[in-house]
């Protein structure tokens, strides 16, 4: 079966999922105020390497005519349908990728989601949008997004009302998640410094939770205050009720070890880093000979 055979006369355009293009790409063109709310009718565009048979062009035109107009400076994914691949259990998700920008764009890696009619995620996968080529201004390009079996969580093809959409969490990038207590105590400049530090930290895996040391202080009473970045690479929040934690100094020696009951529960939002300070009382600290010029925080196994 060829690529174009997957698009059939019986196909219909379904749900549309549009976002502000500024989430993905910086546009150099400016939209006049008087045009800000106008309807943009996207024109059908084929990949330059596609040699589309005339009969198939009719199918694409028929589908494109059913696309609802966009507002200026939007990117959209308009669902068509899903065809399972029996050979490997993957899904071929047919859709139009649309742009209402007044200029051509080319994108990179973006995570896409398949959501059912109740907005529950049933598939997610990263796609290299460079393969779609340069997308002309105010255009709609048909494409097939193949979701491997390992990225699908549903046993069945979704009912009507499903959609394919951009994962906005992955688009916005990893961010600082500052608790209200920290916001009240820290001057704005200090908050900005923390946000800048977060940007410099190594990229997390999609399901990784990481503890990175920020600042530590050994007090006169031998208690140890350790401020730590709790980093959440998941696309869902994590809630910490109890956390075993140890501090390892520059010698590789555990100089503090304890377990913290967190009440209220400490929540770290998806794809964010939250700083938090843990206080080890003196009885949990081995202060003699401690070298805190370099140190790490870790959760003991």
C-alpha positions in Angstrom: 0.0 0.0 0.0 1.4 3.4 -1.0 1.3 6.6 1.0 -1.5 8.1 -0.9 -3.6 5.0 -0.7 -4.0 5.7 3.0 -6.1 8.8 2.2 -9.5 7.7 1.0 -12.6 9.3 -0.4 -14.5 8.3 2.6 -12.2 10.1 5.0 -13.6 13.1 7.0 -11.9 15.9 8.8 -12.5 15.6 12.6 -11.5 17.6 15.6 -9.1 20.5 15.3 -6.4 21.4 17.8 -4.9 24.9 17.4 -2.3 26.8 19.5 -0.7 30.2 19.4 2.4 29.8 17.2 4.6 31.7 19.7 4.6 28.5 21.7 6.6 26.9 19.0 8.3 29.4 16.7 9.2 33.1 16.8 7.7 34.9 13.9 9.4 37.9 12.3 6.3 39.1 10.6 3.8 41.3 12.5 0.1 41.1 12.2 -1.7 44.5 12.0 -4.3 45.1 14.8 -7.1 45.3 12.3 -6.2 41.8 11.0 -5.7 40.2 14.4 -9.2 38.6 14.4 -9.7 37.8 10.8 -10.4 34.3 9.6 -7.5 32.6 7.8 -8.4 30.1 5.2 -5.5 27.8 4.8 -4.5 26.6 1.3 -3.6 23.0 0.5 0.1 22.4 0.3 2.0 19.2 -0.7 5.5 18.2 0.3 7.8 19.2 -2.6 9.0 15.6 -3.0 5.4 14.3 -3.4 4.2 13.4 -6.8 0.5 13.4 -6.1 -1.8 11.6 -8.7 -4.6 13.8 -10.0 -7.3 11.6 -8.5 -5.6 11.8 -5.1 -5.5 15.6 -5.4 -9.3 15.5 -5.5 -9.4 13.6 -2.2 -7.0 16.1 -0.6 -8.9 19.1 -1.9 -12.2 17.6 -0.7 -10.7 17.1 2.8 -9.1 20.6 2.8 -12.4 22.2 2.0 -13.8 21.0 5.2 -11.1 22.6 7.4 -12.4 25.4 9.6 -10.6 28.8 9.3 -7.9 29.7 11.8 -7.1 32.9 13.5 -3.8 34.7 12.5 -0.5 33.2 13.9 -1.8 29.8 14.9 -0.5 26.3 14.3 -3.1 23.5 14.1 -3.4 19.8 13.8 -6.7 18.7 12.2 -7.5 15.0 12.7 -8.7 12.8 9.8 -8.6 9.2 11.0 -6.4 6.5 12.5 -5.5 3.3 10.7 -3.8 0.5 12.8 -0.8 -1.3 11.3 -1.4 -5.0 11.8 2.2 -5.9 11.1 3.6 -4.0 14.1 0.7 -2.7 16.2 1.5 1.0 15.4 -1.1 3.6 14.5 -1.0 5.7 11.3 -2.6 8.9 12.4 -3.7 11.0 9.4 -4.0 14.8 9.9 -3.4 18.2 8.4 -0.7 20.2 9.9 -1.7 23.9 9.4 -0.1 27.3 9.8 -1.8 30.6 9.7 1.5 32.5 10.0 2.1 35.1 7.2 5.5 33.5 6.5 6.9 30.1 5.8 8.2 28.0 8.7 10.3 24.9 9.4 10.0 23.1 12.7 12.1 20.6 14.6 11.2 17.9 17.2 7.8 18.2 18.7 5.9 15.8 20.9 2.3 15.0 19.7 -0.5 13.5 21.7 -3.6 11.5 20.6 -6.5 12.3 23.0 -9.8 10.5 23.2 -13.2 12.3 23.2 -12.8 12.9 27.0 -9.3 14.4 26.5 -7.5 11.3 28.0 -4.1 10.7 26.5 -4.0 7.4 24.6 -0.7 7.9 22.6 2.3 10.2 22.7 5.4 10.4 20.5 8.1 12.8 19.4 8.2 13.7 15.7 10.8 15.5 13.6 8.8 18.1 11.8 11.7 18.9 9.5 10.5 15.8 7.6 7.3 17.8 6.7 9.5 20.3 4.9 9.1 24.0 4.8 5.4 24.9 5.5 4.3 27.9 3.3 2.4 30.8 4.8 -1.3 30.2 5.6 -1.2 26.6 4.4 -2.4 23.1 5.3 -0.1 20.1 4.7 -1.5 16.5 4.9 0.7 14.1 6.8 0.8 10.7 8.4 2.1 10.5 11.9 3.1 7.0 12.9 2.8 6.2 16.6 4.8 3.1 17.5 3.0 0.4 19.5 5.1 1.2 22.6 3.7 4.8 22.6 0.1 3.7 22.6 -1.8 3.1 25.9 -5.2 2.2 24.4 -6.2 -1.2 23.2 -8.7 0.1 20.8 -8.9 2.9 18.1 -10.7 5.8 19.8 -14.3 6.7 19.0 -15.4 9.8 17.2 -14.3 13.1 18.9 -10.6 12.1 19.3 -7.9 14.6 18.3 -4.2 14.9 17.7 -2.6 17.8 19.5 0.7 19.4 20.5 2.1 18.6 23.9 2.2 22.2 25.3 4.3 21.0 28.3 7.1 19.9 26.1 6.8 23.0 23.9 7.2 25.4 26.8 10.5 23.8 28.0 11.6 22.9 31.5 10.7 25.6 34.0 11.2 26.7 37.6 8.3 25.7 39.9 8.7 28.0 42.9 6.6 27.3 46.0 4.5 30.2 47.3 6.6 30.3 50.5 9.7 30.8 48.4 8.1 33.5 46.3 7.2 35.5 49.5 10.7 35.2 51.0 12.9 35.6 47.9 13.4 39.0 46.1 12.5 39.0 42.5 16.1 39.1 41.4 16.9 36.0 43.4 13.9 34.2 41.8 15.3 35.2 38.4 18.7 33.8 39.3 17.1 30.5 40.2 15.2 30.4 36.9 18.5 31.0 35.1 20.2 28.1 37.0 17.4 25.8 36.1 17.9 26.5 32.4 21.6 25.5 32.7 20.9 22.1 34.3 21.3 18.9 32.1 18.2 17.9 30.2 16.0 15.3 32.0 14.7 12.1 30.6 10.9 11.9 30.0 10.3 9.9 33.1 13.3 11.0 35.2 13.2 12.5 38.7 16.5 14.0 39.8 17.8 15.6 43.0 20.5 18.3 42.4 22.3 20.2 45.2 21.9 23.9 45.3 23.2 25.2 48.5 24.2 23.8 51.9 25.1 25.2 55.3 26.6 23.5 58.4 25.4 25.5 61.4 27.2 26.0 64.8 24.8 23.5 66.4 25.9 20.9 63.8 22.5 20.9 62.1 22.7 20.9 58.3 20.5 22.9 56.0 20.5 21.6 52.4 18.7 23.4 49.6 18.0 21.0 46.7 16.5 21.2 43.3 13.8 18.5 42.9 13.6 18.0 39.1 10.6 16.3 37.5 10.9 15.2 33.9 7.5 13.5 33.8 4.5 15.0 32.1 2.5 14.5 35.3 3.0 16.1 38.7 4.8 14.1 41.4 3.7 14.2 45.0 6.2 13.5 47.8 4.9 12.5 51.1 8.0 10.9 52.6 11.6 11.3 51.3 14.7 9.4 52.5 17.7 11.6 51.7 21.4 11.6 52.3 24.1 14.2 51.7 27.5 13.0 50.3 30.5 15.4 50.7 33.5 16.0 48.5 35.3 12.9 50.0 32.4 10.7 49.0 31.4 10.3 52.6 27.7 10.4 53.8 27.7 13.4 56.2 23.9 13.5 56.8 21.1 11.0 56.4 17.5 11.1 57.3 13.9 10.6 56.2 11.5 13.5 55.8 7.8 13.4 56.3 6.4 16.1 54.1 3.1 17.6 55.4 1.5 19.1 53.4 2.6 16.9 50.5 5.3 18.4 48.4 4.1 18.6 44.8 6.4 19.1 41.8 4.6 20.1 38.6 5.2 18.3 35.3 8.4 19.2 33.5 9.6 21.6 36.2 12.2 22.0 38.9 11.3 22.9 42.5 13.9 24.1 45.1 13.3 22.9 48.6 15.3 23.1 51.9 15.8 20.1 54.1 17.0 20.5 57.6 19.0 17.6 59.1 19.2 17.9 62.9 22.6 17.4 64.6 21.9 13.8 65.5 21.6 12.9 61.8 24.8 14.7 60.8 28.4 13.5 60.9 30.1 17.0 61.0 33.7 16.0 61.8 35.9 16.3 58.8 33.0 17.2 56.5 34.1 18.8 53.2 31.1 20.6 51.7 33.1 22.4 49.0 31.4 19.9 46.7 28.4 17.7 47.6 25.6 15.7 46.2 22.1 14.8 47.4 20.7 11.4 46.8 17.9 9.1 47.7 19.3 5.9 49.2 18.2 2.7 47.6 
